[in-house]
Amino acid sequence: MPRIRKIIPGVDPRLLVKDAARRMPDPTRRLFLRGGASLGALVALTGCDIVDGASAESVLQKISYFNDRVQGWLFDPNKLAPTYPESAITRPFPFNAYYPEDEAPEVDKADYALEVGGLVDNTKKWTLDELYALPQESQVTRHICVEGWSAIGKWTGVRLSEFLRRVGADTRAKYVWFRCAEGYSTSIDMATALHPQTQMTFKFADEILPRKYGFPMKVRIPTKLGFKNPKYVMELAVINNWNPGYWEEQGYNWFSGS
């Protein structure tokens, strides 16, 4: 009997299977591809029947959640991202955003005050001068973009873990969330927030952070892909409720380790 191919409204089966495989963590992806990637395999893996575009999106979302959990389990909070000599710095370091460089936010230093909220003892706002007075250190690390390119830069600032300690953050909480001047937001897991290389960055290449790289403050996270490194940070909060950000709502994995 000839095999009848089921037509699913609004869904290209080949593209769906390809997109699903891309979102899987490596061990699962290899097994999926080796076992004969198909719509049937996706149904078996996620428990969701694929009958239309909405159910196909649900399948992809479940795979993304699974990927996040696997990456979270594998993350080693004591393992450092590679560091480089200053001779390896990429010059010029590229600008990257979902808007043109001339549309990057302009934040007035005199008016800036970092808002702190959520599960912390001290919710006072921090001026730039107060942030600059914190103990700072430098790192030369690689920024890895989800688009496939990378660049090495020198970043200087205070460890996020040190700042969280000073504001009395409850480090048993699950996440730290960030809101940025251009309306972007994202969140990271607490283990990543406490990682020694996760940094509240105030300088690039030993100079005050330029506007195009996130003035007045970005959060440099070399253990994650570039889009998880928020720029123009105006607010942070320690939270327990999962709060995905701009790119996650476009279908990107939330954990996105590099």
SERO-4910 file (N, C-alpha, C, O; in steps of 0.05 Angstrom, whole numbers):
BEGIN
 pado doro    nc1    nc2    nc3   cac1   cac2   cac3    cc1    cc2    cc3    oc1    oc2    oc3
  Met    A     17    -24      0      0      0      0     18     25      0     36     27     16
  Pro    A     13     44    -18     29     68    -18     26     84      7      4     85     18
  Arg    A     48     97     16     47    113     40     33    140     34     40    154     15
  Ile    A     14    147     51      0    172     48     13    193     65     14    190     90
  Arg    A     22    215     53     35    237     69     13    255     80     -3    266     65
  Lys    A     14    259    106     -5    277    118      2    306    113     25    314    119
  Ile    A    -17    321    103    -12    350     98    -21    366    123    -45    363    131
  Ile    A     -3    381    134    -10    397    158    -12    426    150      7    437    140
  Pro    A    -35    438    155    -39    466    146    -18    485    158    -15    485    182
  Gly    A     -5    500    141     13    521    150     40    510    160     55    525    172
  Val    A     46    485    155     71    473    166     86    459    143     75    442    129
  Asp    A    112    466    140    129    452    121    144    431    138    162    439    154
  Pro    A    138    406    135    150    385    152    180    385    152    193    382    173
  Arg    A    193    390    129    222    389    128    234    412    144    254    408    158
  Leu    A    222    436    141    233    459    156    228    455    186    245    463    202
  Leu    A    205    444    194    199    439    222    219    420    234    230    425    256
  Val    A    225    398    221    244    378    231    272    391    233    286    386    253
  Lys    A    279    407    213    306    419    213    308    439    236    328    440    250
  Asp    A    287    456    240    287    475    262    288    462    289    302    470    307
  Ala    A    273    440    291    272    425    317    300    414    323    309    416    346
  Ala    A    313    402    303    339    391    308    359    412    317    376    407    334
  Arg    A    357    436    305    375    458    312    372    466    341    392    475    353
  Arg    A    348    464    352    343    472    380    350    451    400    351    457    424
  Met    A    356    427    392    362    406    411    390    407    422    408    416    407
  Pro    A    395    399    447    422    397    457    437    375    441    424    357    431
  Asp    A    463    377    440    479    360    422    473    330    424    469    317    404
  Pro    A    473    318    449    469    289    450    442    281    438    440    262    423
  Thr    A    421    297    445    394    291    434    393    294    404    380    279    390
  Arg    A    406    316    394    406    321    365    418    297    350    408    289    329
  Arg    A    441    287    360    454    265    346    436    240    346    434    227    325
  Leu    A    423    234    368    405    211    369    381    215    351    372    196    337
  Phe    A    371    239    350    347    246    334    354    242    304    338    230    289
  Leu    A    377    253    296    384    251    268    392    222    260    386    213    239
  Arg    A    405    208    279    413    181    273    389    162    271    389    143    257
  Gly    A    368    169    287    345    151    288    325    157    265    304    144    264
  Gly    A    331    176    248    313    182    226    294    204    233    271    200    241
  Ala    A    304    229    232    289    252    240    263    254    224    263    252    199
  Ser    A    240    257    238    214    257    224    194    271    243    199    275    266
  Leu    A    171    277    231    149    288    248    141    268    269    134    275    291
  Gly    A    141    242    262    133    222    281    152    221    305    144    217    328
  Ala    A    178    225    299    198    225    321    193    250    339    197    248    363
  Leu    A    186    272    327    180    296    343    156    292    361    157    300    384
  Val    A    136    279    350    112    273    366    119    255    390    110    259    412
  Ala    A    135    234    384    144    216    406    161    230    427    159    224    450
  Leu    A    178    248    418    196    262    436    182    282    454    189    285    477
  Thr    A    162    296    443    149    318    458    122    311    469    112    324    487
  Gly    A    109    290    458     82    283    467     61    301    455     38    301    464
  Cys    A     68    317    435     49    336    422     43    326    394     61    321    378
  Asp    A     17    324    387      9    318    360     11    343    343      3    364    352
  Ile    A     22    340    319     26    364    302      3    364    281      3    348    262
  Val    A    -15    382    285    -39    383    268    -41    410    253    -56    412    233
  Asp    A    -26    431    263    -28    457    250     -3    473    258     14    463    272
  Gly    A     -3    498    249     20    515    256     24    520    285     46    521    295
  Ala    A      2    523    300      3    529    329     15    505    343     32    509    361
  Ser    A      7    481    336     18    457    350     47    453    343     63    443    359
  Ala    A     55    460    318     83    459    310    100    477    327    122    470    336
  Glu    A     90    502    332    104    521    349    106    510    378    127    514    391
  Ser    A     85    496    387     86    484    414    108    463    416    121    461    436
  Val    A    111    447    395    133    427    394    160    440    396    177    432    412
  Leu    A    164    461    380    190    475    381    195    488    408    218    487    418
  Gln    A    174    498    421    177    510    447    185    489    468    202    494    485
  Lys    A    173    466    467    179    444    486    208    435    483    222    430    502
  Ile    A    218    434    458    245    426    453    264    448    464    285    441    475
  Ser    A    257    473    461    273    495    472    275    493    502    297    496    514
  Tyr    A    252    488    516    252    485    545    270    461    553    285    463    573
  Phe    A    269    439    538    285    416    544    315    423    541    331    415    558
  Asn    A    321    438    520    349    446    515    359    463    539    381    460    548
  Asp    A    342    482    548    349    499    570    356    483    595    376    488    609
  Arg    A    339    463    601    343    446    625    369    431    623    385    429    642
  Val    A    375    420    599    399    404    595    424    422    598    443    414    612
  Gln    A    423    446    586    446    464    589    450    473    618    472    476    627
  Gly    A    427    477    632    429    484    660    442    462    677    458    468    694
  Trp    A    435    437    671    447    415    686    477    413    680    492    406    698
  Leu    A    485    418    655    513    415    647    530    439    655    555    436    655
  Phe    A    518    462    661    534    486    667    551    482    692    541    474    713
  Asp    A    577    488    690    595    486    712    601    514    722    615    529    708
  Pro    A    591    522    746    595    550    755    624    556    762    631    579    766
  Asn    A    641    536    762    670    541    768    687    540    743    711    546    745
  Lys    A    676    533    720    692    532    696    692    559    682    671    571    677
  Leu    A    716    569    677    719    596    665    718    594    634    728    575    622
  Ala    A    707    615    622    709    618    593    738    624    586    752    636    603
  Pro    A    747    617    562    775    623    555    781    653    556    764    670    549
  Thr    A    805    660    564    814    688    563    838    690    544    850    670    537
  Tyr    A    844    715    535    863    719    514    882    742    520    876    759    537
  Pro    A    905    743    507    923    766    511    910    790    496    894    787    478
  Glu    A    918    814    504    907    838    492    914    840    462    901    854    447
  Ser    A    936    827    454    943    827    426    922    813    408    922    817    384
  Ala    A    905    797    421    884    783    406    858    798    402    840    789    390
  Ile    A    857    822    414    832    838    413    825    845    385    842    852    368
  Thr    A    799    842    378    789    848    352    786    878    349    771    891    364
  Arg    A    799    890    329    797    918    324    790    924    295    804    914    277
  Pro    A    769    939    290    750    949    310    731    927    319    724    909    304
  Phe    A    722    929    344    703    910    354    676    917    341    668    940    341
  Pro    A    662    897    330    637    903    315    614    913    333    611    904    356
  Phe    A    598    930    321    572    937    333    552    917    325    552    908    301
  Asn    A    534    909    343    514    889    336    489    895    352    490    896    376
  Ala    A    466    897    338    440    901    351    419    897    331    424    892    307
  Tyr    A    394    898    339    371    894    320    362    921    310    341    924    298
  Tyr    A    379    942    313    374    969    303    400    980    293    422    971    301
  Pro    A    400   1001    276    425   1013    266    440   1027    288    429   1035    308
  Glu    A    466   1030    284    483   1042    305    474   1070    312    475   1078    335
  Asp    A    465   1086    292    456   1113    298    430   1115    313    421   1136    321
  Glu    A    417   1092    317    393   1091    333    397   1079    361    378   1074    376
  Ala    A    423   1074    368    429   1064    395    420   1084    416    422   1108    412
  Pro    A    410   1074    439    401   1092    460    422   1111    470    446   1104    471
  Glu    A    414   1135    476    431   1155    488    422   1159    517    400   1169    522
  Val    A    439   1152    536    432   1154    564    448   1176    577    473   1177    574
  Asp    A    436   1195    591    449   1217    604    462   1208    630    448   1198    648
  Lys    A    488   1211    631    503   1202    655    492   1216    680    490   1203    701
  Ala    A    486   1242    678    477   1257    702    451   1247    713    446   1248    737
  Asp    A    434   1237    695    407   1228    704    406   1198    710    386   1188    721
  Tyr    A    427   1184    703    426   1154    705    426   1145    734    441   1156    751
  Ala    A    408   1126    740    408   1113    766    398   1084    762    375   1080    753
  Leu    A    415   1065    768    408   1037    764    387   1029    785    391   1032    809
  Glu    A    364   1019    776    343   1010    794    348    981    802    356    965    785
  Val    A    344    975    827    349    948    838    323    939    852    312    954    868
  Gly    A    314    915    845    289    906    857    288    876    861    308    862    857
  Gly    A    265    867    869    261    839    873    271    830    901    268    844    920
  Leu    A    283    806    902    290    794    927    318    803    936    337    788    936
  Val    A    319    829    944    343    841    954    336    856    980    313    864    984
  Asp    A    356    860    997    352    875   1022    351    905   1017    337    920   1031
  Asn    A    367    914    998    370    943    993    362    950    965    376    942    946
  Thr    A    341    965    962    331    972    935    338   1001    927    326   1012    909
  Lys    A    358   1012    940    367   1039    933    376   1040    903    385   1020    893
  Lys    A    373   1063    891    383   1066    864    413   1073    865    422   1086    884
  Trp    A    428   1065    845    457   1069    844    464   1088    821    457   1083    798
  Thr    A    477   1110    828    487   1129    808    512   1117    794    523   1097    804
  Leu    A    519   1128    772    543   1118    758    568   1122    775    585   1104    775
  Asp    A    570   1144    788    594   1149    806    595   1127    827    617   1118    834
  Glu    A    573   1120    839    573   1099    859    581   1072    847    595   1057    860
  Leu    A    571   1067    823    579   1041    810    608   1041    803    622   1021    806
  Tyr    A    618   1064    793    647   1066    786    665   1062    810    688   1054    807
  Ala    A    655   1068    834    671   1066    858    674   1037    868    690   1032    886
  Leu    A    659   1019    857    661    991    865    687    979    855    698    988    835
  Pro    A    697    958    869    722    945    860    718    933    832    700    917    827
  Gln    A    737    939    814    734    931    786    758    914    777    780    915    788
  Glu    A    752    897    757    773    880    746    768    878    716    745    883    706
  Ser    A    788    870    701    786    868    672    787    839    662    798    822    676
  Gln    A    775    834    639    777    808    627    779    813    596    767    831    586
  Val    A    794    796    583    795    795    554    782    769    545    795    748    547
  Thr    A    758    771    536    742    747    529    729    749    502    728    771    490
  Arg    A    719    727    493    707    726    466    677    729    468    663    715    483
  His    A    666    747    451    638    751    448    629    733    424    640    735    402
  Ile    A    611    714    429    602    695    408    573    702    401    555    700    417
  Cys    A    569    709    376    543    717    366    528    693    356    540    675    343
  Val    A    502    692    360    485    670    351    485    669    320    478    649    308
  Glu    A    493    692    307    493    693    278    518    679    266    519    676    242
  Gly    A    536    671    283    559    655    273    586    668    274    606    655    268
  Trp    A    587    694    281    613    708    283    621    711    312    605    708    330
  Ser    A    646    718    317    656    723    344    677    745    343    688    751    322
  Ala    A    682    757    366    702    778    368    712    779    397    697    773    416
  Ile    A    737    787    400    750    788    427    752    817    435    761    834    420
  Gly    A    744    822    460    746    849    471    756    850    500    756    829    513
  Lys    A    764    873    509    772    877    536    751    892    551    743    914    542
  Trp    A    741    881    573    719    892    588    727    896    617    741    879    628
  Thr    A    719    918    629    726    924    656    701    932    672    684    947    662
  Gly    A    698    921    696    675    927    713    676    911    738    697    900    746
  Val    A    653    910    752    651    896    777    637    869    773    619    867    757
  Arg    A    646    849    788    632    824    786    603    827    794    597    840    814
  Leu    A    585    816    779    556    817    786    552    804    813    535    813    829
  Ser    A    567    783    819    564    770    845    571    788    868    558    787    889
  Glu    A    591    806    864    598    825    885    576    845    889    569    852    912
  Phe    A    565    855    867    543    874    870    518    861    883    506    873    900
  Leu    A    512    837    876    489    823    889    494    819    918    476    821    935
  Arg    A    519    814    926    526    812    954    521    838    969    510    838    991
  Arg    A    529    860    956    526    886    969    497    895    972    491    910    991
  Val    A    480    887    954    452    894    957    435    874    973    411    876    975
  Gly    A    449    853    983    435    833    999    416    816    983    394    810    992
  Ala    A    425    808    959    408    791    942    404    763    954    423    752    966
  Asp    A    381    752    951    376    725    959    386    707    936    373    704    916
  Thr    A    410    696    940    422    680    919    410    652    917    418    635    900
  Arg    A    389    646    933    374    621    930    353    625    908    341    606    899
  Ala    A    348    650    900    329    656    879    338    644    853    362    637    850
  Lys    A    320    641    834    327    627    809    340    645    788    356    635    772
  Tyr    A    332    670    787    340    687    764    348    715    771    341    725    793
  Val    A    363    728    753    367    756    754    357    767    727    364    757    706
  Trp    A    340    787    728    327    799    705    337    827    700    344    841    718
  Phe    A    340    834    674    350    860    666    331    874    647    320    862    629
  Arg    A    328    900    652    313    918    633    332    938    622    348    950    637
  Cys    A    330    943    596    349    961    583    336    985    571    311    986    569
  Ala    A    352   1006    564    341   1031    556    324   1030    531    306   1046    527
  Glu    A    331   1012    512    317   1011    487    292    993    488    278    989    468
  Gly    A    285    983    512    262    966    516    268    937    516    250    921    521
  Tyr    A    293    930    510    301    902    511    302    892    540    307    907    558
  Ser    A    296    866    543    299    854    570    308    825    566    305    813    545
  Thr    A    320    815    587    328    786    587    332    778    616    332    795    634
  Ser    A    335    752    620    341    742    647    361    720    645    364    707    624
  Ile    A    376    715    667    395    693    668    391    678    694    379    687    713
  Asp    A    401    653    694    399    636    718    418    647    739    438    660    733
  Met    A    412    641    764    428    651    786    457    640    785    475    654    792
  Ala    A    460    615    777    487    604    775    505    620    756    528    625    762
  Thr    A    493    629    734    508    646    715    513    674    727    534    685    723
  Ala    A    493    684    741    497    711    754    520    711    773    534    731    776
  Leu    A    524    688    787    545    686    807    572    677    796    592    676    810
  His    A    573    671    770    597    662    758    618    684    759    612    708    756
  Pro    A    644    677    765    664    698    769    670    716    745    681    738    749
  Gln    A    662    707    721    667    724    698    642    741    689    644    757    671
  Thr    A    620    737    702    596    753    696    600    780    708    603    782    733
  Gln    A    599    801    692    609    827    700    590    849    693    578    850    671
  Met    A    586    868    711    573    893    705    595    911    693    612    921    707
  Thr    A    594    915    667    616    927    652    612    957    649    591    967    640
  Phe    A    633    973    655    633   1002    653    654   1013    633    653   1036    626
  Lys    A    673    995    625    693   1004    607    698    984    585    695    959    589
  Phe    A    705    993    561    714    976    539    741    986    530    744   1010    525
  Ala    A    760    968    528    788    976    520    799    999    537    811   1017    527
  Asp    A    794    997    563    804   1016    583    792   1044    581    802   1063    594
  Glu    A    771   1047    566    757   1073    564    728   1070    572    717   1048    570
  Ile    A    716   1092    581    688   1091    589    672   1077    566    676   1084    543
  Leu    A    655   1059    573    640   1044    554    627   1062    533    610   1079    540
  Pro    A    634   1059    508    621   1076    487    591   1070    484    582   1049    491
  Arg    A    578   1089    473    549   1087    469    543   1062    453    524   1047    459
  Lys    A    558   1056    432    551   1034    414    555   1007    427    544    987    418
  Tyr    A    570   1006    450    574    981    464    558    979    489    560    959    504
  Gly    A    541    999    495    522    996    517    523   1016    539    512   1011    560
  Phe    A    536   1040    535    537   1060    557    509   1065    568    490   1067    552
  Pro    A    506   1066    594    527   1068    614    537   1041    625    558   1040    638
  Met    A    521   1020    621    529    994    632    518    971    616    494    972    608
  Lys    A    535    952    610    525    927    599    532    905    619    548    909    637
  Val    A    521    882    615    528    858    631    542    839    613    530    828    594
  Arg    A    568    835    618    585    818    602    583    790    613    590    785    637
  Ile    A    575    770    597    572    743    605    586    725    585    573    715    566
  Pro    A    612    720    588    626    705    568    618    675    566    626    662    547
  Thr    A    603    665    585    594    638    584    567    635    568    557    613    566
  Lys    A    557    657    557    532    656    542    536    670    515    555    685    510
  Leu    A    517    664    497    517    677    471    513    706    474    502    716    494
  Gly    A    521    721    453    521    750    455    494    763    461    493    783    476
  Phe    A    472    752    450    447    766    455    438    764    484    419    778    492
  Lys    A    451    747    500    445    745    529    461    765    545    460    765    570
  Asn    A    477    782    532    494    802    545    480    829    542    485    844    523
  Pro    A    462    837    560    446    861    557    463    887    558    482    888    574
  Lys    A    455    906    541    469    932    541    449    954    550    425    949    552
  Tyr    A    460    977    557    443   1000    566    425    992    589    401    999    590
  Val    A    437    978    609    421    967    630    411    989    649    427   1004    660
  Met    A    386    990    654    373   1010    671    362    998    697    359   1013    716
  Glu    A    358    972    697    345    960    721    353    931    722    355    917    701
  Leu    A    356    921    746    359    892    750    342    884    774    337    899    792
  Ala    A    333    859    773    317    849    795    323    819    799    328    804    780
  Val    A    323    811    824    327    783    832    299    771    835    283    780    851
  Ile    A    293    750    819    266    740    818    265    709    819    286    696    815
  Asn    A    242    698    823    237    670    822    220    662    798    219    638    790
  Asn    A    205    681    787    188    675    765    203    677    738    217    697    734
  Trp    A    200    657    721    215    657    696    204    679    679    180    681    674
  Asn    A    222    696    669    214    720    654    231    721    628    252    734    629
  Pro    A    222    709    606    238    709    582    240    737    570    223    755    576
  Gly    A    259    741    553    264    768    542    257    770    513    243    753    502
  Tyr    A    266    792    501    259    798    473    266    775    454    248    767    439
  Trp    A    291    766    454    298    746    434    286    718    440    280    703    422
  Glu    A    282    712    466    269    687    473    241    686    462    231    665    454
  Glu    A    228    709    461    201    710    450    201    709    420    180    705    408
  Gln    A    224    711    408    227    707    379    235    678    373    239    671    349
  Gly    A    237    661    393    243    633    389    271    624    396    277    601    393
  Tyr    A    288    642    407    315    635    415    314    620    441    297    625    458
  Asn    A    333    601    445    335    587    470    342    607    493    357    625    489
  Trp    A    329    602    516    333    621    538    361    618    551    374    638    556
  Phe    A    370    593    555    396    589    569    419    599    551    435    616    560
  Ser    A    421    589    527    440    598    506    468    601    516    480    622    514
  Gly    A    479    579    527    507    579    535    524    579    510    517    569    489
  Ser    A    548    591    513    566    593    490    585    569    488    601    567    470
***
